[in-house]
Amino acid sequence: MTSQRLNRGGSSLELLSPARTADIGIEAIRHGADAVYIGAQRFGARQAAGNSVEDIARLVQYAHTFGARVYVTLNTLLRDDELAEAEQTVRELKAVGVDALIVQDVAVVEMARRVGMAVHASTQMDNRTAEQVQRLCDAGFEQVVLARELSLDDIRQIHAACPTARLEAFVHGALCVSLSGRCYASELLFDRSANRGACAQVCRMEFDLEDERGHKLLEKKHLLSLKDLCQLDRLADMAEAGITSFKIEGRLKDMAYVKNVTAAYSEALNTLCAAHPDRYRRSSRGEVELKFRPDVRKSFNRGFTHYFLDGQRSNDIFSFDTPKAVGVEIGKCGPSHSRPTSQPLPCREGSGNSFLVDYVSTPLPTREGLGGGSAVGGSALHNGDGLCFFNRARKLVGFRVNRVDGNRVWPHPMPHDLLPGMTLYRNFDKAFNDALARESAERFLPVEISVGYDGEAFVLTMEGQGSEAVIRRPYTPELARTHQSENVVRQLSRMGGTPYRVSAVHILYKQNYFIPSSLLSEWRRSLCESFHSAPQPSGHQLHEGSVSPSFGGGRGEASSSTEGEWGEAFDLHYHDGDPVMTCRHCLRYAMGWCVRRGGAEGPRQLFLTLENGARFRLHFDCQHCFMLLYLDHE
């Protein structure tokens, strides 16, 4: 069992976790999140992750017990015929205590202003420069979600120019290959607008890479699919640069994913706060006890990257072979993996329905990062585990472990193309996921209770993490024949069904008074109710009602976060010749053809082609280090 204390000194740091549902949001907070973001029934950037106002209200009630916040994503572009419903949704969310809205469309900013609700600028607004962030802050945004492509130096420059802005950055999860808000491939090819929550994930599809003569340089590769972000070992650097909210991507992720990743990052932030108690503190309160050891490698991921955090371009950001989860390396197919893999001998033993594994030791994650300790693939294999490998065609093949005995595995089904020496990965750890399916964490507020007697009444005080409640109950006690202190402590410590845990009971009177247990229980319940309604210390202040009404401008069929002085949304008017993706990922660099970085001279023109015939022409803006995709009509 791991205990985590959420520190109370220094500047406020927030761990922000995703919630596909209210129940997942509650578990995120239970596992250490300081805030969660969740979609309303409509108008969120994930159409498949909507929630009723009633469910969001239930989440808010639980979150506020620990001073945690709930942010609702209303970050799609709206059509005029949706404005009335959206405004009604904003009013309902305000009424149930939602702390802020994450928005892209300035129409929602206006709605929030009218009800006095805080707004955060969605990453869909492409927040990459100090000028953009300052303009958003001037317009009343409380928090700005920065673009994923920024380096530490970029973040420092924005923080220096906008020192009062609360800056939010993604630290874990899936990466969009295009600048957020500037990917239109899904809209053009499948009539599914990414800016309206219906992305078809074109970037995860298979492409052929061709030159100007039509020669195929690569076939059926996932050339735009990036690895997943993981900044678990870089939180200190990001905090120093000015980040105050650390965001985990994944509003479509399941509960096990959110539990595990949230717990891992919460432990890392606790370590950071403990190392610098005068500089940092967590923005919520309470203590978390984990009943498992977090390991981000055991949740869905496509391999990990720091992306451009260090400002350097490298080839560790993509994986052309698959957009699926590969998992943790556990070893190689054996026992004869010393044979050349050119010999097509399958890894079968005896009757041909089992094979042996030569295990390897792999690093286990620590609070500080992704290194430290070792185990066989993170732990031993179990019946029901999922394994996978890349076959000779570099296609990912997966199967289940039907039975395991030491290093002998009986799979289902037996993969025909598993050869000696091939590396095996575990992409589903059944024992780990079974642990997460059970109650895997408890979050509580540690409190101390004092009870005294002033000659007319008993005075009870509850204190904990900056809050205090006092009740006074008139009662004339009698002296008891037996010692009563033990029963007083026992009755006042019974906090079942509450978020509180009593760490100490202080009896301030010296007489051995007799107080009936039923009376002590009644006083305890009243004391808890008073404490629950007592003012809570705030992690950081939100200044409601500060949103500026300065977003004017006409409206067409849809509104836009970039209308008027902010420009016009692409989703309204597409012009042939406009780029459909703008990427920091560069295929010329990936193929070794970036002459600016010592690469060889490559083809003059490159194209990406999908199986359905859609073709993209690649343009390389080498001065600014961007790759742009244009829909090719030739």
N, C-alpha and C positions, 0 to 999 in steps of 0.2 A: 504494500500500500504506500502510495506516494502522497505526501502532504505539500500543498502549495499555499503560500501566504501571499495575498494581494497587497502590496506595500502601499503605504499612505503618505510618503514624503516626496518632495521634489515635483518636477513638471509632469503633467499628465500624459500617459501613453495609453493608447486604446488598441486592443485586439478586436478586430471586426470580422465576424464569421458569417457565412452564408446560411440561409434558412429556406429550404424549399417549402417547408411546412412549419406551422407553429410548434409542433412537437419537436422537430429538428432544431428549431431556434431555442427552445427550452433546454434541450440537451447541450447545445453549444454553450449557453451560459453556465450550465451545470459543470461543464468541462473547462471553464476558465475564460470564456469570451467576455469582453467588456461591453460589446455591442453586437447586434446582429442586423443584417439587412434582409428584407423579405419582400416579396411581390404582393401587391393587392390583387383583387380579382381580375383587373384589366390594367393595361397601360404600363406594364413592366417589360424590361428588355428580354424576358424569357417567358414566352406565352404559355409554356407548360408548367409554370411555377406560380400560379395564382392562388390567393388565399382570401377568405371572407373577412370582413371587418370584425366579425365576432371572434374568429380564431386569432386575429392580430391583437385584439383586446386582451385575450387570455395570455398571449405572449408578453404583452406590455406589463400586465399585472405581475407576472413572475419576474420579469427583468428588473422592474423598478424596486423590487424587494432588495436587490443587491446593488442598486445604483447603476445598473446596466441600462443601455439605451436600445431603442428599436428604431431603425430607419426603414422607411418603405420606399421601394423603387417605383417611381412613376416617371421612368426615363425613356419612354418612347416619344416619337414625334406624333402629334395629334392632328386629326382632321377636324374641320369646323363642326361637323355633326357629332363629334365626341366631346366637345367642350363642356356641355352642361353636365354630362355624366361624370366627367373627370372632376369638375368642381364639387359636385356632390360627394364624390369619394374623398376629396381633400377635407371637406368639412367633417365627414364621418371619422376620418383618421385623426383629425385634431381632437374630436370629442372623446376618443378612447385613449388619448394620451401619447400618441406616437410622437417621438422626439424630433424627427426631421424627415424631409423628403429628399430623395436623390433624383435629380431631374436633368433633362436635356432640353426640353421645350420651354421657352420663356413664358408661354401661356400659363404653365403650371406655377412658375415663379409668381406671377400676378395673383393666381388663386391662393397661394400660400401667404402672400403678403396680406390679403384681405382678411384672413383668419388669424394672423399673427403666428405663423408657423415657420420654423427654420428650414432652410434649403441647403443642400449640398450639390455641388456641380459634378455631374456624372462624367466619367472618363470619356463618354461618347462625345463630349464637347471638345476633345482633342486639346487637353491642357498641357502644353509643352513649353510655354515661354513665361517669363516673369510678367510680360505685358498682359498676356491673357489672364493669368492668375490675379494680377492687380485689378484688372477690369471686372472680374467676377466678384472680388472682394468689395470693390466700390459699389457694385450692384446689390450687395447684401448677402452674398453666399457665405455661410458660416464655415464650410469645409470644402476643399477642392480635391477631387480625385485625379491625381496626376497620371499622365500617359505612362504606359508600361516601358517605353523605350528609353526613358531618361537614365542618365548616369548619376553617380553621386555628385559629381561636379555640377551637373545641371540642377540637381535638387538644391545644392548649396547656394547657387546663384539665385534661384527663385526665392529661397528662404531669406537670403540677405536683402533682396529687393522688397519682399512682402513679409516682414518679420512677425506680423500679427496674424497671418493666415494660418489656419490649421490645415496641414498638408497630409493627404491620405495617399498611400501607395500600395499597390498589390505586392504581396510577398510570396504567394504560393498559388499554384494551380495552372490552368490552361492559359496559353498565350494566343492572342489573335495575331496573325502574321501581318495584317494591315494595321495602320494607325486606326485606333478606335473611332468610330463615327465616319470613317472615310473608306469603308469597304462596301461596294455596291454590286459585287459579282452575284450574290444570291438574288438580289432584286432583278437584275438583268436576265439571268439565266433561268430562274425558277419562279419569278414573281413573288419572292418571299423577302421582304425588306428586313435587313439586319437592324435597321434603325427603328423598326416597329416590332422587334422581338421575335422574328421568324427566320433567323439565319439558317440556311441550308448547309452550312459548313463546307463550302466549296474548297476551302484550304486543306481539308482532310482527305480530299479525293485523290485518285491516281491520275498522274499526268505523264505524257510523253514530252521529252525535251528535244526540240528540233532546231536545226540551223536554217539559214536563209535558203538553202537548196533543198530543204525538206528531208535531209538526212536525220534519222533518229539517233540522238546521242545517248539518251536514256529512255527506257520503256517501262511504263506502269510503275512509276515511283511516286511516292507522296512528297513531291518536291516543295510544297508550301507548308507542310505540317511541322510545327515546332515542338520541341520538348516542353515540359512543364516547368514553370518557375518554382524555384525553391531558394529562399533567402534565409533559411533557418539559422545559418551561421553568420549572417550579415546584419542582424537587427541593430547591433551597437553602431555600426557604420551609418545605417540609415537614420537612426535617432540623432546621431551627432550632426548629420547633414540637414536635419530639420523636419523629418517625418514624425508625426504624432499619432497617426492612425495606420495600423498595419493590417491590410485587408487580405483575407483568404478568398480566392475565387471559388465559385461552385454552387450557384443556386439550383442546379439540377442534380447535385450530388446527394447520395443517400446518407442515412443517419450514421452509419459506421464510419464513413469517410470524414464527416464533420466532427464526430467525437474524437477520432484519432488525431487529425491534423490540428484541431483547435487545442487539444491537450498538449501536443508537442510545442506549439508556438507559445502557449501560455507558460509552460515551464521555462522556455528560453527567455521570455520577457521577465519572468520572475527573477531569473538569474541576473539579467541585466540590471533590474531595479535593486537587487540585493548588493550588487557590486558598486552601484552608484546611488546610494539612498538619498543623497543631497540633491541629485540632479533629476531623478526619475521616480515616478510612482505610477501605479495602475489607476485607471480612471473609474473603476468600479470597486466594490468592497466585498469582503467575504474571504473564506478559505475554501480550497478545493482539495479533496482527497480522491486520488485516482486509484482504481482497483486493477490497473493494467499498466504496462510500460508502453508509452507512445512510440511509434516507429512510422514515420511518414512514407518510408519505402513500401510498406505493406498496404497502403491505400492506392487506389488507381493513380497511375502516373505514366507518362511517356518517356521517362528518363528526365533528369533534372538539369537545369541550367540557371546561371546567374543573369542570363540575357545580356544586356548592355550596362549593367550596374557599374562596371569598372571602366566603361567608355571604350572598351577594346572589342574589335570584331574578331570572332573566332568561329570555328566550325562545330562548337559544342552546343549550338542552339537548335539544331534540327536532327531529325532521324528519318531519312528517306524511305526506309524499308517498311515502316508500319506506323499508323497513328494510334495503335492500340497499346494497352498496358503490357509491358514486358515483364516487369516485376524484378525480383532479386535473384541474382545468380546463386545457384546452389551447388553447382559442380558440372562434371562432364559425363557423358554417357560412357560407360565402361563395360567390362574391366579392361578391355584391350584398346584403350584410346591411343596407345602409343603407335598403333598401326597408322599408316598414312590414310587420311580421310578420302583419298582418291579411290580406295578400295570400297566398293559399294556393299559393304557387309553390314546388315542391320544389327542393332544392339540387342539381339534376342538371345536368351539363354534357355537351355533345356527344351521344353515343349514349345518355345517361341512366344509365350504369353507374359514374359517378364524380362527385365534387364537390370543391370547393376549401375549404381551411381558412384562415381568418385567425387566425394564431397570436397568443397573448398570452404575455408573460413573467410567470412566477409565482415567488413566493419559494421558495427552497430552505431546508430545515431546517439548523440549525447545532447544535453541541453545547449551546449555551445555550438554544436554543428552536426556534421554527418560523419564524424570519425570517433573512434574510441571503443575498445572492447571488440570481441569477435565471437561468432557462433557459426554453426553450419547453416548458411543461407539465412541467418537471423534466428533460426531454431530448427529442430529436427523436422523431417517430413511427417505428415499425418495422413491417415485415410481421408479422402475427400479433398485434399489439396489440389490446386490447379497448377499444372506445369506447362511450359511452352519452350519452343526452340525455333531457330531459323534453319530451314532446310537448305539444300544446295542452291535453290533458286532465290534464296534470301526472302522467302515468304514465311511469315510467322505461323507455326502450327501449334495448336493447344490440345491438351487432353487432361483428364482427371486421374488422380491416383485412386485406384480401386482398393488396393491393399499395399502396405509397406511393412517390411521386416528388416530393420537395419538399413543396409544400403541396397537391398533388393526391392524393386518396385514392380507391382502388377498394375499396368495402366488400363484405362477404358476410354477409347479403344486403343489397341496397340498401334502406334504410328508406324507406317511402313517405311517412311523416309528418315527415321532417326538413325544416324550412323555413329560409329565409335568416334569419340573425340569431340562430338558436338556439344556446345555449351547448353546446359539446362537452366531455366529460370522458373522460379515459383511466382506466379501472378495471382494466386489466391491462397491465403493461409487460413485454413479452416479453423484451427484452434484459436487464432487471433481474432477472427471474425465472430466466432462463437462467444468469446469473452466480451466483445463489443455489443453483442446482441442482448447480453444481460445488463443489469445495472452496473455501470462501469465507473461511476463517479458520484460523489456527493459534495454539494456546495452548501455552506452554512455560514452564519454570522456568529462568531464567538462573542459571548456576553458574560458579564459578571453581575451578580445580584447581591445587593446589600439589604439587610432587614434590621431595622432598629425600632425602639419603642420610646415615645416621648412623654409617657405618663397617661396619655389619653387615647393614643392611636398608634398602630404600627405603620411605619413609613418604609416602603419598599422602593428600591432604585435599581434600574437595569441600565447598564452602560456597555457600549461596544462600538468600536470603529467610528468614533466621532459623534455618535448619537446617544441620547439619554432620555429616560422616562422615569417619572416619580409618581407614585400613588400613595395616598394616605387613607388608612382604613381604621376608623374608631373601633376599639375592642378592649374589654376589660378581661385580662387573662387570669388564670389561677396558676399557682405553682404546681408543678408536676411531681409525682413520686419517683418517676424514672427519668433518665436523661433524654432530652428531646432534640438536641442539636442534630443528631443523625437523621431523624425523621424530617426535620425542617429542610435540611440540605437535599434529601432524597425527593421530597415533594416539589420543591422549587426548581429542581434540576430536570424534571420530566418535561422535555420539550418535543415529544413525538408529535408529528403532524405540523410542526412549525419549521421555519428556516434557521432557528437559533440553536446554539449548543452552549450550555453553561460550562464555563471553564473554572468558575469559583463562586461559592456562596459565602458571604461574610455576615456573620451574626454579630450585631453591634451591641446588643443588650447582654447583661451579665446574669440576669436571673434565669432560672430554669422554668420558663413559662410553658404552659401546655396550650398548644394551638391545634384544634382538630384538623386532621388531614384534609377533610372536605373544604375547610375554610382556606387552607394553604393553597389548594388546587384552584379555588375560585380567585384568590389574589394573583396567582401566577398567570391565569388566563387574562385577567384585567391588565396586568403589567405588560404582557405580550402585546395586547391590543394597543395600549398607549405607546409602546415602543415602536410598533409598526407605523403609527401615524405621526411619530416624532419627525422633525426636520432632519433630512439626510445631508451629510457633507457631499458637495458636488465635485466630481472629478474635473470637469471643465464647464464653464458657463456657456450656455447658448442664449443669445440675445434675441428673443422672439420679437417679431414685429419690425425688425430692422431691414427687411427686404425693400430695396428701392423700387419705386413704381416707374422707372425710367425706360422700360422696354416698350417703346411704341412701334408703330409700323403696320402696314396692311397685312391681310392674310389671304392666302389662296385656298386650295383644297386641303392643305395640311399646314400646320404651323411649324416653326423651326427654332432651335436654340441659336440659329445664326441668321434670323430675319432682321430687317431694318439695318441698323448700324452693324449688326452681327453677321450680315450676309444672308444668302438664300440657301435653303436646304437642297441638296442634290436630289433628294427623293421627290421634290416638286417638279423640277425641270432638268432632265438629263440631255446633254448635248453630245452628239457623236464626237469622239476625239478626246473626251474627258477621261482621265485615268479611273479605272474601276477598283484598283488597289494601290496603296502607297505603302511600301514595306521597307523596314530596315534590313530584313533578311535579304541577302543578295546571292543569286544563283551563279553569277559570274565569279564571285569570290569563292563560293562553295566548290566550284569546279576547278579552281586554281588558275583562273583567267583574269584576276585583278592585277593589272600591271602597276597600279599605284602601290600595291603591297607586295611587289616582287613576283607576281604570277606570270605565267606564259601568255603570249598573245593568243586569244581565242577567237571563235567565230564573231563576225561583225554583228550579226543579228540572231536573236534567240526567240523561240516561240514555245509556249506551253499549250498542249492539246489535251482535251478531255475525251473520254470514250464516246460521249454524245456528239462529238464533232466541234464543240466550242473551242475557239482558238484565241489565245492571248499573245499579243506582241509585247516583248519586254523592252523597256527603256531604262537605261542606267544613268541616273543623275550622280555622276561621280564626284562632282564638286560638293554636294551635300550628303553623299553616301546614302542614296535611296534607290530602290528598284521600284519602278512603276509598271503596272499591268494595264494594257489597253485592249479592249475587245477588237479582234482582228476580223474584218469583214471580207477580206480577199479570198 
